[in-house]
């Protein structure tokens, strides 16, 4: 559905801006770690459909997070939810090294098909290592390491994210239970460990390309993501195009 012609249906049920802002006052952080409160809400017509955009302000001065809310989710059960981590290279620059932009767009299109749902946009660039270190990891991947090996070579875990903030965002929206849009079982385990009732999962199937084939295969094998195996000829084509060299030739700066 193309929503760019201005003929948006904004009549879907949703909490008013005033309700959400009043509601946030009942969820003050009071010094809690990794706590967020709703600081602003506005209507956001998008090319994927009508949403409300919600800004969540961190308790310790950390970077703000965001949510796109479709319909009225307060008190609802089995709410479709996507936890999406920021990816500047993929979403703004159109990088083909990852499937982040494809997953973001597919999630928003899927939410537009439903009466209600939420996308949490978490400011966790590079699986929590930040933009600079993400590009350093890319350097190491250019030299032959996979995405997990590159993170570990820089002194990080394979994935530095946790979802305590996401859990608090969901509680702030008074969501009863969720159905997570993800291929990553670790997200389900993490949310459940923070008290979120995850009732099910919606897969996000993104076909691989020659530039992200090894990345997706690494996510499947080392990250436990629920993905189909990447075809060997696609992996071979990617390796042939890398001009790999010894990793010691390109130490991180």
C-alpha positions as a Python dict, from the first residue, in 0.01 Angstrom:
ca = {
    (1, 'X'): (0, 0, 0),
    (2, 'X'): (146, 338, -104),
    (3, 'X'): (64, 613, 146),
    (4, 'X'): (260, 894, -22),
    (5, 'X'): (-37, 1045, -209),
    (6, 'X'): (-168, 1215, 107),
    (7, 'X'): (-479, 998, 130),
    (8, 'X'): (-385, 853, 468),
    (9, 'X'): (-645, 689, 688),
    (10, 'X'): (-574, 854, 1022),
    (11, 'X'): (-899, 729, 1176),
    (12, 'X'): (-748, 418, 1339),
    (13, 'X'): (-809, 385, 1714),
    (14, 'X'): (-516, 514, 1918),
    (15, 'X'): (-450, 680, 2250),
    (16, 'X'): (-446, 1057, 2233),
    (17, 'X'): (-124, 1249, 2273),
    (18, 'X'): (-254, 1390, 2599),
    (19, 'X'): (-331, 1041, 2735),
    (20, 'X'): (16, 911, 2657),
    (21, 'X'): (187, 1215, 2805),
    (22, 'X'): (-28, 1199, 3120),
    (23, 'X'): (40, 827, 3137),
    (24, 'X'): (417, 888, 3131),
    (25, 'X'): (394, 1091, 3450),
    (26, 'X'): (293, 772, 3632),
    (27, 'X'): (612, 600, 3518),
    (28, 'X'): (881, 833, 3648),
    (29, 'X'): (1223, 678, 3679),
    (30, 'X'): (1307, 798, 4030),
    (31, 'X'): (1673, 705, 3987),
    (32, 'X'): (1608, 364, 3832),
    (33, 'X'): (1884, 241, 3602),
    (34, 'X'): (1799, 197, 3232),
    (35, 'X'): (1464, 368, 3281),
    (36, 'X'): (1288, 582, 3022),
    (37, 'X'): (985, 809, 3028),
    (38, 'X'): (767, 933, 2745),
    (39, 'X'): (872, 1290, 2669),
    (40, 'X'): (680, 1372, 2349),
    (41, 'X'): (423, 1219, 2113),
    (42, 'X'): (307, 1328, 1768),
    (43, 'X'): (121, 1199, 1465),
    (44, 'X'): (354, 1062, 1198),
    (45, 'X'): (215, 986, 852),
    (46, 'X'): (471, 766, 675),
    (47, 'X'): (508, 594, 339),
    (48, 'X'): (424, 273, 526),
    (49, 'X'): (108, 403, 693),
    (50, 'X'): (-8, 626, 980),
    (51, 'X'): (165, 596, 1318),
    (52, 'X'): (221, 791, 1633),
    (53, 'X'): (588, 859, 1705),
    (54, 'X'): (684, 854, 2071),
    (55, 'X'): (1009, 987, 2219),
    (56, 'X'): (1145, 808, 2526),
    (57, 'X'): (1392, 1003, 2739),
    (58, 'X'): (1658, 813, 2936),
    (59, 'X'): (1702, 857, 3310),
    (60, 'X'): (2080, 897, 3300),
    (61, 'X'): (2110, 1143, 3012),
    (62, 'X'): (2161, 867, 2758),
    (63, 'X'): (2047, 903, 2399),
    (64, 'X'): (1669, 904, 2343),
    (65, 'X'): (1489, 603, 2200),
    (66, 'X'): (1173, 603, 1989),
    (67, 'X'): (858, 404, 1923),
    (68, 'X'): (621, 400, 1629),
    (69, 'X'): (278, 307, 1759),
    (70, 'X'): (3, 174, 1533),
    (71, 'X'): (-346, 193, 1683),
    (72, 'X'): (-435, 172, 2053),
    (73, 'X'): (-200, -75, 2222),
    (74, 'X'): (-265, 3, 2587),
    (75, 'X'): (-393, -299, 2776),
    (76, 'X'): (-378, -518, 2465),
    (77, 'X'): (-254, -878, 2452),
    (78, 'X'): (-48, -1035, 2172),
    (79, 'X'): (64, -697, 2039),
    (80, 'X'): (294, -733, 1735),
    (81, 'X'): (623, -569, 1834),
    (82, 'X'): (948, -517, 1648),
    (83, 'X'): (1263, -433, 1845),
    (84, 'X'): (1483, -260, 1590),
    (85, 'X'): (1836, -134, 1653),
    (86, 'X'): (1959, 178, 1477),
    (87, 'X'): (2174, 121, 1167),
    (88, 'X'): (2297, 441, 1003),
    (89, 'X'): (2483, 267, 722),
    (90, 'X'): (2191, 49, 624),
    (91, 'X'): (1893, 275, 683),
    (92, 'X'): (2034, 613, 575),
    (93, 'X'): (2311, 517, 332),
    (94, 'X'): (2149, 207, 181),
    (95, 'X'): (2433, -31, 269),
    (96, 'X'): (2398, -386, 138),
    (97, 'X'): (2631, -530, 403),
    (98, 'X'): (2337, -601, 635),
    (99, 'X'): (1962, -661, 622),
    (100, 'X'): (1873, -386, 872),
    (101, 'X'): (1691, -154, 632),
    (102, 'X'): (1501, -445, 478),
    (103, 'X'): (1390, -564, 821),
    (104, 'X'): (1283, -214, 922),
    (105, 'X'): (1074, -163, 609),
    (106, 'X'): (922, -511, 621),
    (107, 'X'): (826, -458, 987),
    (108, 'X'): (654, -127, 914),
    (109, 'X'): (465, -271, 618),
    (110, 'X'): (355, -564, 835),
    (111, 'X'): (237, -332, 1112),
    (112, 'X'): (38, -128, 860),
    (113, 'X'): (-159, -445, 778),
    (114, 'X'): (-270, -479, 1140),
    (115, 'X'): (-503, -286, 1367),
    (116, 'X'): (-234, -224, 1627),
    (117, 'X'): (134, -282, 1690),
    (118, 'X'): (461, -117, 1790),
    (119, 'X'): (810, -73, 1651),
    (120, 'X'): (1067, 19, 1914),
    (121, 'X'): (1363, 198, 1755),
    (122, 'X'): (1658, 149, 1987),
    (123, 'X'): (1965, 370, 1952),
    (124, 'X'): (2212, 80, 1969),
    (125, 'X'): (2427, 125, 1659),
    (126, 'X'): (2644, -172, 1567),
    (127, 'X'): (2481, -414, 1814),
    (128, 'X'): (2564, -174, 2093),
    (129, 'X'): (2929, -91, 2009),
    (130, 'X'): (2859, 247, 1844),
    (131, 'X'): (2919, 380, 1494),
    (132, 'X'): (3296, 427, 1514),
    (133, 'X'): (3361, 75, 1637),
    (134, 'X'): (3113, -63, 1385),
    (135, 'X'): (3323, 84, 1102),
    (136, 'X'): (3638, -56, 1265),
    (137, 'X'): (3464, -394, 1266),
    (138, 'X'): (3387, -347, 896),
    (139, 'X'): (3762, -298, 837),
    (140, 'X'): (3831, -631, 1001),
    (141, 'X'): (3555, -797, 802),
    (142, 'X'): (3711, -660, 482),
    (143, 'X'): (4028, -840, 590),
    (144, 'X'): (3848, -1173, 630),
    (145, 'X'): (3690, -1190, 977),
    (146, 'X'): (3320, -1254, 1018),
    (147, 'X'): (3100, -1014, 1214),
    (148, 'X'): (3137, -1204, 1543),
    (149, 'X'): (3515, -1241, 1511),
    (150, 'X'): (3549, -871, 1427),
    (151, 'X'): (3357, -759, 1736),
    (152, 'X'): (3560, -991, 1956),
    (153, 'X'): (3888, -871, 1801),
    (154, 'X'): (3791, -519, 1910),
    (155, 'X'): (3734, -638, 2267),
    (156, 'X'): (3354, -662, 2255),
    (157, 'X'): (3109, -945, 2289),
    (158, 'X'): (2945, -1068, 1969),
    (159, 'X'): (2636, -868, 2070),
    (160, 'X'): (2658, -593, 2333),
    (161, 'X'): (2287, -512, 2340),
    (162, 'X'): (2043, -581, 2617),
    (163, 'X'): (1676, -499, 2624),
    (164, 'X'): (1606, -363, 2971),
    (165, 'X'): (1522, -25, 2819),
    (166, 'X'): (1295, -192, 2561),
    (167, 'X'): (1114, -378, 2839),
    (168, 'X'): (1054, -51, 3024),
    (169, 'X'): (926, 113, 2705),
    (170, 'X'): (674, -169, 2661),
    (171, 'X'): (561, -139, 3022),
    (172, 'X'): (526, 238, 2981),
    (173, 'X'): (284, 173, 2694),
    (174, 'X'): (87, -67, 2921),
    (175, 'X'): (113, -355, 2675),
    (176, 'X'): (-9, -683, 2823),
    (177, 'X'): (179, -933, 2607),
    (178, 'X'): (361, -924, 2276),
    (179, 'X'): (427, -1129, 1965),
    (180, 'X'): (784, -1045, 1869),
    (181, 'X'): (875, -974, 1507),
    (182, 'X'): (1223, -1125, 1498),
    (183, 'X'): (1447, -1408, 1385),
    (184, 'X'): (1656, -1383, 1703),
    (185, 'X'): (1560, -1610, 1997),
    (186, 'X'): (1801, -1419, 2223),
    (187, 'X'): (1568, -1118, 2209),
    (188, 'X'): (1282, -1333, 2335),
    (189, 'X'): (1490, -1473, 2620),
    (190, 'X'): (1617, -1127, 2717),
    (191, 'X'): (1271, -968, 2719),
    (192, 'X'): (1130, -1255, 2925),
    (193, 'X'): (1415, -1215, 3174),
    (194, 'X'): (1298, -854, 3220),
    (195, 'X'): (938, -954, 3285),
    (196, 'X'): (782, -916, 2938),
    (197, 'X'): (530, -1183, 2836),
    (198, 'X'): (635, -1290, 2485),
    (199, 'X'): (345, -1501, 2355),
    (200, 'X'): (489, -1584, 2013),
    (201, 'X'): (710, -1486, 1721),
    (202, 'X'): (659, -1345, 1371),
    (203, 'X'): (951, -1434, 1137),
    (204, 'X'): (1107, -1168, 914),
    (205, 'X'): (1231, -1339, 599),
    (206, 'X'): (1481, -1128, 401),
    (207, 'X'): (1648, -1284, 93),
    (208, 'X'): (2029, -1258, 112),
    (209, 'X'): (2237, -1067, -140),
    (210, 'X'): (2598, -1112, -244),
    (211, 'X'): (2718, -850, 6),
    (212, 'X'): (2537, -973, 320),
    (213, 'X'): (2539, -1349, 258),
    (214, 'X'): (2823, -1423, 500),
    (215, 'X'): (2679, -1182, 757),
    (216, 'X'): (2344, -1366, 752),
    (217, 'X'): (2510, -1707, 763),
    (218, 'X'): (2715, -1595, 1065),
    (219, 'X'): (2397, -1479, 1239),
    (220, 'X'): (2243, -1821, 1174),
    (221, 'X'): (2541, -2035, 1280),
    (222, 'X'): (2700, -1830, 1560),
    (223, 'X'): (2408, -1614, 1671),
    (224, 'X'): (2139, -1880, 1664),
    (225, 'X'): (1908, -1674, 1443),
    (226, 'X'): (1622, -1870, 1291),
    (227, 'X'): (1721, -1828, 927),
    (228, 'X'): (1747, -2066, 631),
    (229, 'X'): (2101, -2161, 524),
    (230, 'X'): (2254, -1929, 266),
    (231, 'X'): (2323, -2093, -69),
    (232, 'X'): (2690, -2185, -110),
    (233, 'X'): (2726, -2021, -450),
    (234, 'X'): (2618, -1688, -299),
    (235, 'X'): (2879, -1724, -25),
    (236, 'X'): (3146, -1816, -278),
    (237, 'X'): (3056, -1513, -489),
    (238, 'X'): (3090, -1283, -187),
    (239, 'X'): (3428, -1429, -85),
    (240, 'X'): (3558, -1396, -441),
    (241, 'X'): (3479, -1025, -432),
    (242, 'X'): (3640, -944, -96),
    (243, 'X'): (4009, -940, -203),
    (244, 'X'): (4088, -1081, 141),
    (245, 'X'): (4427, -1016, 303),
    (246, 'X'): (4587, -1107, 632),
    (247, 'X'): (4398, -944, 917),
    (248, 'X'): (4726, -827, 1072),
    (249, 'X'): (4767, -588, 775),
    (250, 'X'): (4473, -376, 892),
    (251, 'X'): (4484, -332, 1270),
    (252, 'X'): (4207, -119, 1421),
    (253, 'X'): (4315, 237, 1485),
}
